[in-house]
Every structure is written in C-alpha cells, then in structure tokens.
Amino acid sequence: MKILLVEDDTITINLLTQSLNAHNYNVNAATDGETALHLARAYDYDLIVLDVMIPKLDGISLCRKLRSSGCKMPILLLTALDSSSNLVEGLEAGADDYVVKPFNLKELIARIRALLRRGKASLSSTNLTWEKLEVNPDTTEVTYAEKMLHLTPKEYNLLELFLRNPRRIFSRSAMLDRIWSSGEFPQEEAVTAHIKGLRHKLKAAGMTVDLVETVYGLGYRLKSLPEDMENQKVLQETAETTRSQESLSAESSGQNQELNNEERHLKVLSAIAQIREKLKVDFSEKVSIFDRAIAQLKSGSLEGELRREAQEQAHKLVGSLGTLGLPKGSEVARKIEHLFKAENVLKPGNAELMEEFLDLLKQVFDRPPEPETEPVAQVVQQYRILIVDDDTLQSDRLKIAASGSGFEIEVANSPQSARNAISQRPPDAILLDLTFSRTQENGLNLLAELRSEKPEIPVMVFSGHNQLSDRIEVARLGASGFLHKSIPAADILKAVAQLLDHTDSTEAKVMVVDDDVHLLAVLKVILQPWGFQVTTLDNPEKFWDVLETTCPDLLILDVEMPGYNGIELCLAVRNDLRWSKLPVLFLTAHSESEIVRQMFVAGADDYVNKPIVEPELIARLLNRLERSQLRHRLSLTQG
C-alpha cells in the first residue's frame, strides 16, 4: 500500500514515516500543498494523510482541488484545529476522516486501515488467499499452511500487489512506482532480486507451485491456480475444521504472530525514542524564537514575521509533543499558540502569561513520556483516593484519568496535610509519594504511621525513584504495592481498583522461584496490586511440593539458582502431563543467545531480563495469562 503524507513538520514526518513503514506501508512525503498536488496527480496512491496547516496551498484547499479533479483516493486530515467548524469544513471539502493533533499512533493506524479497507472496491476486509497461503492486510501477517512467514516490507508489498490484482501483469518499472518511495532510486534489478527472495521464502515454507509467473518481455503476474487445486481446497477445509483441536500447533503459530507484532511495536517505540531525542535537541531553537518574541512584545512592539514564526512553531509543538508521549507539553504549546495569534498577542498581560507558559514548556523534557494506554474502566462502586504528593502535574494526570470512572480524588501536598485529611474523612485508599520538595519529612514515616494506626486503609506507594532499597523498605513496612510514576495514570488507577475490589474471587495464582529473597519481596509488592495471589519460594529443593500445593496459573523461574536451576525445573514441569500447559516465564540476567535458546528448548513461554522493568513484566505476565485462559476456553468449547 502506498501512502502520500503531506506535512511540514519534520518531527511528525519522521515519526509517521517510520511507524507506517513498520506496518509495511510505503510512504512518500510532501512538505507543501503544491508539491503534494503534483505528486497526487502523477502517482497512484492508495491514501493521502493530509495536514491542514501547510505552506503554499493549505490542506483544505488541496482537498477541494483533488476532489474537483476527480480524485477518488481516501483522504485523512491531520489537524490541531479541533473546533467543530474547522472539522466540518474539512469533511465538506471531501476528506473521508480526520484525526486531531496530538494523535494516538494506534488510533491513527487503525483509521488508516479502515479507510484503506473501504477506499477502493477491490479492497476487502477479509484475508487474501492463494493455495495454502494466507495474508491478513490488517496486521500484514503472512502464513503458509498455518506457519508464519517473515517477509521484508518490500517482499510483503509485492505479494499483496499480486494478490490484489490477480490478472494484471506488472512491469518492473510499474512495480518500482507502486512499491518504492519517491526518495529511493533503485534499478529495475532490485525488483527481480526481491521477487527472487519472495519465491525462495515461499518455497522454504513448503509451497510447491510458483506463485509469481514471469511473462517474458512484459513483467510478472500472479499465477493461476492449477485445476487440481479443488482437491487441495477440500484438504484445506478439513485442516481448518481440525485446526482448533491442534492446540500445540496453534500455540506455536500464535507465538510467532506475537513475536511479529512485538517486533513491529518495538520498531515504532524505537522510532519514537529517537525522534523524541531529536526534538529535544531542536527544542532550544524553538524556545529562542519564543524568547525573542516575548522580549519584543515587552518592549512595546512585535514584528509581524516573528509573531507568525512563533505561532507556527507553537502549532507544530502541539502535534509533536502530544504524539511523542508528552500531552502536558502539548496543552501548554496550544495555549502559547493561542496567545501568539494576531487578535490576542497585544492584549495586556499576555507577555507575562507567555513567560509562565514558556517556563512550563521548558520543563517538559524533565518528565518521562506518557505511554499510550486504555481509559480506566468504570469501577463497581464509588471510591475515595487520597493522593499524597506535591507534584501537581502528576496529580492532574490522575484526576483527568479518574474522571467518569467512579473514583473521587483528593490531593494532599505534604504528609501533614495528609494526616489532617485522613483524620477528618478517612479515604478508601492512599497513593503515597516518598519525597516532597517543601519538607524534610519523607513518605516512609507516614507509611509506618498508617500501617500502625490505620491498617484498614490500603496504602500504595508511587514514586519517581526506582531504587531497590526503597522497594524493600516499602515492602517491609507493609505497603500494598509499589508503582513507578512512569506507569500511565490510567494503569495506576487500575491497580488501585484491583486493590479495592474485594469481590473478585478469580485472582490468578502466580508462583515465583528465585534464591534472592529481596527480589522475591519486591516481586510480591509489584504483582499483588494487580490482583495476583503470589507464592514465593527461595529454595528450589522444595519446588515440587509447593507447586502441587499451590497449583499456580503461571510460573516465574530464575535461571541461575543453587541446587536445581530454572531450566532444569522447567524441563521437569514440561515432562509432567498435569503441568505441560502451565505458562512459564523466566527471569534472567543473561542475554546470550545460547541461554535464551536453552530456556525455550526447555519449554519457556517468555522471559524478562534483569534488572526488571515493572511495566514490561506486568505486560508479559498478563499476556501469558490471557493466552492460557483463551486456550482453556477453547478446549471447553470443543469438549
């Protein structure tokens, strides 16, 4: 699929190009409306992603020109102008959909897929198939005889091109136009090389019939299926009816699919991290523009060109900061953009207000990015949470995340204020930071008091620090959990909801085996707020007795332990039919390929590297449990 991206902000261009490439979309970029109009008329694109505020020809005018000239390709608008009149104007100009900046990357990709599915009559939401080959256009996953194939983006795009156009012959130059970006300058031999690679991978997967037919002197096309394929279709239908019964094969396929999705997700995260660092470097240049504009404004005059430049830079930051996981910075940039508008800039007091917002904006990179997350689900009953923290931005994040979810949030900015609030009206739960900027007292003293005097109130510590000593001390004092502030606000509230919801009797049981007693204590504190029943064991000699007594839903093993190591324990588990399906997750300080190979040969489902990153551990653990529960439900259905 070939996409034209029209955007003048280089940060957004880099982010979207790398993210879309990770999903096997081919992207051409234009930084102004006139260039985009030329490209749209010259090339056959499957979709246009169009920013509204671009130079030379704005996005809405470009949209009108394309529609008036008969252009039918889907158009998705990107806009930081979120008023209803702006959005209506864009849709009336011929846009098919819009996304407001700052946008959520997952939502944007989903909207692009939806537009591509319905954008042309030849496109279908169902999988593309040929013999035993199956292509899922939504996830860009390819399987042959239920085995996952790992294709390069160019190989995938060639395969999809042939499957969508089964009777069309493509010359090598036509494929260069469809598959390669305008900034790439390959020779026609590159097409031949990629088709050769595609054929090789299909043959290695077991395909005996050549999918791509060479039409000498003309190009390539999808080969027609042989007449005897009717018999193979019957065999395929039989295989599909028994597919759900072959749990081991399905699980292996699912693991490959998961790895494929994870690789794609890691590519996107890596791109975001790199672009965020670049924005951090370029940020000082943008700030200097704001500083100069404010200085002129204070002196009584502001050059029109400098005002427009400041407004434009603020506008770009609205989209860039929010999309890169810094929504608070995006909100501040939007306020600065509003103040720099021609009708507002000369109002009394605006220069001082700009300085305040600029100070907030300069602090934006001191905070970790806020990951994408799902909204907090409505809790069963109304709960009061007391947040003890002097970080107002963090408290605001939690308040926003809690709105409409059934939580009532109260904030105390010091331990003493918290004592007063608790004495007047005890909360249902407390979120406690360990450090405060305006007092010498730390949160550990208050935690000790609360566990002694108010043991019925669960206290969950959340901190920007991640020292093991803090985690151990928090566990020793009896806190209900320890969360790092880098965790999304919605996930922090989900953990609190899990802690307070005593009606859930279906907690997953997790058994952790590690000879490090301190790490076991930390893991217990990490896992319990998520509703897990945690059993820890520091002596591998007692492993089998504890395993049969607790009957866990998931097993976590350290690799290196005295007596019996984790790999040996995993082999014993897999050798017993009662435990052969038990999800096993390894903890390891080793990343050597041989150790990883030994873990998976022994029967591991996944592993997490030490030092443990809390969000990663929780995500992998939940994923394993969900897969195990799904497999169990399928077995019940088949029974």
Secondary structure, 3 states (H helix, E strand, C coil): CEEEEECCCHHHHHHHHHHHHHCCCEEEEECCHHHHHHHHHHCCCCEEEEECCCCCCCHHHHHHHHHHCCCCCCEEEEECCCCHHHHHHHHHCCCCEEEECCCCHHHHHHHHHHHHHHHCCCCCCCCEEECCEEEECCCCEEEECCEEECCCHHHHHHHHHHHHCCCCCECHHHHHHHHCCCCCCCCCHHHHHHHHHHHHHHHHCCCCCCCEEEECCCEEEECCCCCCHHHHHHHHHHHHHHHCCCHHHHHHHHHHHHHHHHHHHHHHHHHHHHHHHHHHHHHHHHHHHHHHHHHHHHHCCCCHHHHHHHHHHHHHHHHHHHHCCCHHHHHHHHHHHHHCCCCCCCCCCHHHHHHHHHHHHHCHHHCCCCCCCCCCCCCCCCEEEEEECCCHHHHHHHHHHHCCCCEEEEEECCHHHHHHHHHHCCCCEEEECCCCCCCCCCHHHHHHHHHHHCCCCCEEEEECCCCHHHHHHHHHHCCCEEEECCCCHHHHHHHHHHHHCCCCCCCCEEEEECCCHHHHHHHHHHHHHHCCEEEEECCHHHHHHHHHHHCCCEEEEECCCCCCCHHHHHHHHHCCHHHCCCCEEEEECCCCHHHHHHHHHHCCCEEEECCCCHHHHHHHHHHHHHHHHHHHHHHHHHC
